[in-house]
Amino acid sequence: MQPGSTHCHIGNRCTSTGLSPQAVEASLRRLQTDHIDLYQIHRPSPDTDIEETLSVLTDLIRAGKVRAIGSSTFPASEIVEAQWVAEHRGLARFRTEQPPYSILNRSIEQEVLPVCQKYGMGALVWSPLAKGMLTGRYRKGQSLPASLRVKVFLKQMSDESNLDAVERLIPIAEQAGMSLTHMAMAFVMAHPGVTSAIMGPRTTQQLDDLLAGAELALTDEILDRIDEVVEPGTNAGSMGALYTPPAVTQASLRRRPDRVAAP
């Protein structure tokens, strides 16, 4: 994102207030601008066909309200489907994907990042510090901080595999002469498929620290050691705020009605 550019997230439901001309106009008024540089769909909506969504977004682009569109936390298969529909229906295509990515959460290396590279999509990764777990504040054997993140993502923050990985990563960073935060930021920017990392600093000092980490280059030796802690394409442990499709969350979609035995 360029300085001064506008970036919005919406829900992928054409019939809701999330994706409608009225919602866009409301966003423009709040932002005090006449256009939005990047308008992203926040996660798939299984009950809305992607062609319908792209049609509405294309109309917004043609009206000059939006410059480019993207997706966020989409599975690779749905990114590919969206690209296919855009090409074969003459619609605007997603130019960006915004997935979670960190040393502890590397699952997008399997398919999402390669797909983004294939289609020339920018990857704006979020949570490069794994919701704060890669700041050094969350340590094995210590009480968890009294924070909102702990309350919302308790399973992730207390996951033994995540905490074990953090303990193994800290000495790697120390031996390389950098903080864990710097190593975490440098790691996400080391992947050729990553365009930028979305940070969430609360102070100017935190911002300066995160930017310094993003500018560092990790050696192959350091990256190899990180790979030994969390294997490429995998997650260290439980991760919160990820998208899980209905095929997994809804039991009825995983069971044949005629194969379920009577009680």
N, C-alpha and C positions, 0 to 999 in steps of 0.2 A: 504494500500500500504506500502511495506517495503522501508526503505531508499535505494536510488539508483535504485529503480525499474522504469521501463518505462511504460507510460500510454498514449495511443493515442486515439483520436476520429476520426471517419470517417463517411461519409454519407452512407446511406443504398441504394446504387445504383450500381449494379454490372457492369453496362455498362459505368459508369462514371469514372473519375479519382479518385473518392473518395474511391472506393473499387476495387483494381486491384493489381496484383503483382508488376507493375511498381510503383504504389503509395506507396506500402509497402517498396520497395527498396529505394525510395526517402526518406521516413521517417527514415529508418535505417541509411542512410548516414547523415541526419541532426542530428540525435541523437548520431551518432558515436558509434553504437552498432551493434551486429549481430542478436539481437532478441528483440522483444517487449513483455514485461511481460503481459500486459493487453491491448487488442485492442477492443474498444467499438464502436458499431453502434450508431450514433447520431440521434435518432428519427427514427420512421418507415418511409418507403417509400411505399405508397400504390400500386404503379405500379411495384414493384419488389417483387416476391414471396419469402417468408422467406426461403423456401428450397434452392433456388438458392443462397441466401446470405450465409446461413450456409454451403453450399457446398464449396463456395470459401474460407470461413474462415477456414473450416476443412482442405482444401489443404494447407493453409498457416501454420497451426499448424503442419501438417505432414511434411512440408518442414523445420520445425525448426525455422521459421521466427517469429512465435507468440506462446506464452505459454498458454494464456487463452483469452477467448472472453467474451464480455458482451454487454449490451444494455444501452440506456440512454433515459429517459423520455418516456418509452414505457407504453401504457395502460396495465392493468393487463391481459386483454383478449389476447393481442398479446404476452405477456410473456409466457402465458400458451400454446399458439399455437406453439411458438418457441421450448418450451420444448418437446411438443408432437412430432413435426416433427423431432427433433434431436434424440429422442428415437426410433421412428419407421423407420427412414431412416438411422440409424447408423452414425449420424453426431455429430460433437462436439456441446455441448450445452452452452448456455449463463451461465456464472458463477457469473456474477454481473449485477446489475441494478443501474443506476445513476439517481435518481429522485430528484425533488426539495422538500425541506422539511424545515419548520420553524414553529414557534408558529402561525404565520399569515397564513401559507399555509399547512394545515393538511390533505388535501384530500387523500393523499396516504395511510393514516391509514385505509381507507375503504377497499381497495383490494390489492394495490400494495405491501405494506409491508407484509401483511399476505401471499401473493403468494410467495414472495421472501423467507420467512421463510419456507414455505412448500417445496420448491424446493432446499433449502440449498444455496440460492444465497446471495452473499454479497450485501448490500445496501450502496452505496457511495453517500450520500445525498449532494446536492449542495444548495447554497443560504440559509444557516442556519440563516443568519441575515436578510432575506427577502430583499435582495439587498440594505441593509444599513438602512432599516426602523427600525430595532431593535437595532440601535446604540444610539438612543436618538437625532439624528440630525434632524429628521423629526417630527415636533410637530404641533399639531392642533392650528390654529390661527397664525402661524408663516410663514414667507416666506420660500419657498422651496430653498435649496441650489442650487447654479448654477453649477450643475454637469451633466456629460454625462448621468448618470442613470436617472436623472429627465427628460432629453430631450427624451430619448428612452422609458422610462416607466412612462411617465407623468400620465397616467390613474391610475396606481397602487399607485404611490407616493402621489397623491392628493386625493385618494379615502377616503371619509369621514369615512367609516366603518373601514378601516385600521388604520387611524389616531386616531379614537375613541378607538380602541383596544390598541394602543400604550399608550395612556393616562391612560388606566386602568391597563396596565402591569407595568408601571414605579413604582407606589407605592408598588406593590407586591414585586418587586425586592428590593426596598429600605427597606421595612420592614423585608426582609430576610437578609439584610446586604450585598447585592451584587449589581453589576451594571446590567443594562438591558442587556448588551452584554453578560455578564457571564451567566445570567439566560437563555438567548436564546441559547447559546452553550450547556449548561447543559441539556436543554430541549430536544434537538434533540438526544443527546447521551443517554438519559434516556430510549428511546424506545428499547426493546430487539431485534427488527428487523433491527436496524441501525448498520452497521459495522463501518463506519467512516463518518466524515463530511468534505467536501471540503471547505477550507477557502481561502480568497483572500486578505491577508494582503499586504500592500504596504511598511511597515516599520518593522524593527525588534521589535520595541515596540508594534506594533499592533499584530504581531505574538505571542509574549509572552503573551499578554493580552488574545487573543483568546484561546491559549493552556491552560491558567489558568482556563478559563471558562469551557472548555471541561472536565477538571478533577474534577469539582464540582459534588456533588450528591444532587439532589433536594428531599425534603421530600414529602410525599404523600399530606400533607396539601398544599404545594406550587403548586404541580401539579394539585390538585383539584381546586385551585383558578384560575389557568391558563385555565383549562377546562371551567370555568364559563365565561371567557372572549371570548375564541374561542372554540366552541364545538368540541370534537374529530371527526375527519373525515371530517371537513369542512374548508373552507377558510374564513378569516375574511371579505375580500372584493375582489376587482378585483386584479388579479395577472397577471403579464406579463411573456412572454417567456415560456408559457406552450404549450404543444402539443394539438392541436385540430384536430380531425380526419376529413377527407373529408365528412363523413356522417353528420357532423355538419356545415362545412364551405361551402359545395356546395349545393345550393338550389335544384338543379336538382335531387339530390339523396334523397331528402325528399318529392318530389312531384310526384305523378303518372301522366304521360303524358296525359292519357285519362280522368283525373279528373280536369285538369286545364281549367277553363272557357275561352272562347274566349273573347278578349277585346271588 
